[in-house]
Amino acid sequence: MTEEPSERLIEQRIRNRIYEILEILADCDAGVDIVGIKGYFYLFEDFVHRPSIEAGTSALSKDERAVVLEIAEFLEAASETNPDFTKAEFIDSDWPGRIAPAARGARALFLRRGLFSEKVEELEPGQSAAIAAGR
């Protein structure tokens, strides 16, 4: 029987998935090639528009949350420009080139803290919540 992950552990995993998507967005046109046009827009949206992130109660720091929401606005603006972009049209529009620098900056911000454990609750990356509670 497997144990259900805690809400904190889920939030840590979501932050790690957002980091992985930032890597795709940072790859500019190659990122679009990796996941396709729908993936480019929807992968990020699937993880960002969560009540915990919008309320500021996720594993994201205040600065990480701000930059992630900024990139979400970039993606929304790109999508509104032409909701029916083909992959080639999207790449030609230079939206990936405008989004990539923001994604690179966000990725660097995430790496300052590091990535969270996928298996153990942590207060901060590398700092177990159980160890901190025992102090």
C-alpha positions as CSV (number, residue, x, y, z in Angstrom):
1,M,0.0,0.0,0.0
2,T,1.4,3.4,-1.0
3,E,1.1,6.4,1.2
4,E,-0.4,9.5,-0.3
5,P,2.1,12.4,-0.5
6,S,1.5,15.4,1.8
7,E,0.4,18.7,0.5
8,R,3.9,20.1,1.1
9,L,5.5,17.3,-0.8
10,I,3.1,17.9,-3.7
11,E,4.0,21.6,-3.7
12,Q,7.7,20.7,-3.7
13,R,7.2,18.5,-6.7
14,I,5.2,21.2,-8.5
15,R,8.1,23.7,-8.0
16,N,10.5,21.1,-9.4
17,R,8.2,20.6,-12.5
18,I,8.0,24.4,-13.0
19,Y,11.8,24.5,-13.0
20,E,11.8,21.8,-15.7
21,I,9.3,23.8,-17.8
22,L,11.5,26.9,-17.4
23,E,14.3,24.9,-18.9
24,I,12.1,24.2,-21.9
25,L,11.1,27.9,-22.2
26,A,14.7,29.0,-21.8
27,D,15.7,26.9,-24.9
28,C,13.9,29.4,-27.1
29,D,12.9,27.8,-30.5
30,A,14.3,24.4,-29.5
31,G,11.9,24.4,-26.5
32,V,9.0,24.7,-28.9
33,D,10.4,21.8,-30.9
34,I,10.7,19.7,-27.8
35,V,7.1,20.0,-26.6
36,G,5.2,21.4,-29.6
37,I,3.1,24.5,-29.7
38,K,0.4,23.2,-27.4
39,G,2.9,21.8,-24.9
40,Y,4.8,25.1,-24.9
41,F,1.7,27.0,-23.7
42,Y,-0.1,24.4,-21.6
43,L,2.6,22.7,-19.7
44,F,3.4,25.9,-17.8
45,E,-0.3,26.7,-17.3
46,D,-1.0,23.3,-15.9
47,F,1.3,24.0,-13.0
48,V,1.2,27.7,-12.5
49,H,-2.6,28.4,-12.2
50,R,-3.0,26.7,-8.8
51,P,-4.6,28.3,-5.8
52,S,-1.5,27.7,-3.7
53,I,0.7,29.7,-6.1
54,E,-1.8,32.4,-6.7
55,A,-2.3,32.8,-3.0
56,G,1.5,32.6,-2.3
57,T,1.3,29.5,-0.1
58,S,3.3,27.2,-2.3
59,A,6.9,26.0,-2.1
60,L,7.9,29.0,-4.3
61,S,9.6,31.9,-2.7
62,K,8.0,35.4,-3.1
63,D,10.5,36.3,-5.8
64,E,10.0,32.9,-7.6
65,R,6.3,33.4,-7.5
66,A,6.6,36.8,-9.0
67,V,8.8,35.7,-11.9
68,V,6.6,32.7,-12.6
69,L,3.5,34.8,-12.8
70,E,5.4,37.3,-15.0
71,I,6.2,34.4,-17.4
72,A,2.6,33.3,-17.3
73,E,1.6,36.8,-18.5
74,F,4.1,36.6,-21.3
75,L,2.7,33.3,-22.4
76,E,-0.9,34.6,-22.2
77,A,0.1,37.6,-24.3
78,A,1.7,35.4,-26.9
79,S,-1.3,33.2,-27.0
80,E,-3.7,36.1,-27.4
81,T,-1.6,37.5,-30.3
82,N,-2.7,34.4,-32.3
83,P,-4.5,31.6,-30.5
84,D,-4.1,29.4,-33.6
85,F,-0.4,29.7,-34.0
86,T,1.3,26.8,-35.9
87,K,4.7,25.9,-34.5
88,A,6.4,27.6,-37.4
89,E,4.4,30.7,-37.1
90,F,5.0,30.9,-33.4
91,I,8.8,30.5,-33.9
92,D,8.7,33.2,-36.7
93,S,6.8,35.6,-34.4
94,D,9.9,35.8,-32.1
95,W,7.8,35.2,-29.0
96,P,10.1,32.3,-27.9
97,G,13.0,34.7,-28.2
98,R,11.3,37.2,-26.0
99,I,10.2,34.6,-23.4
100,A,13.5,32.8,-23.2
101,P,15.5,35.5,-21.4
102,A,12.8,35.8,-18.7
103,A,12.8,32.0,-18.4
104,R,16.6,31.9,-18.0
105,G,16.4,34.5,-15.3
106,A,13.7,32.5,-13.5
107,R,15.7,29.3,-13.8
108,A,18.7,31.0,-12.3
109,L,16.6,32.3,-9.4
110,F,15.2,28.8,-8.8
111,L,18.8,27.4,-8.7
112,R,19.9,29.8,-6.0
113,R,17.7,27.8,-3.6
114,G,18.1,24.5,-5.4
115,L,15.5,21.9,-6.1
116,F,13.4,20.2,-3.5
117,S,13.3,16.6,-2.6
118,E,10.7,14.5,-4.4
119,K,10.3,12.2,-1.4
120,V,10.9,14.1,1.8
121,E,9.2,17.3,3.1
122,E,11.7,20.1,3.3
123,L,11.5,23.6,4.7
124,E,14.1,24.7,2.1
125,P,15.9,22.5,-0.5
126,G,18.3,20.2,1.4
127,Q,16.8,21.1,4.8
128,S,14.5,18.3,6.0
129,A,11.3,19.5,7.7
130,A,11.7,16.6,10.2
131,I,15.2,17.6,11.2
132,A,14.2,21.3,11.6
133,A,11.2,20.3,13.7
134,G,13.5,18.3,16.1
135,R,15.7,21.3,16.9
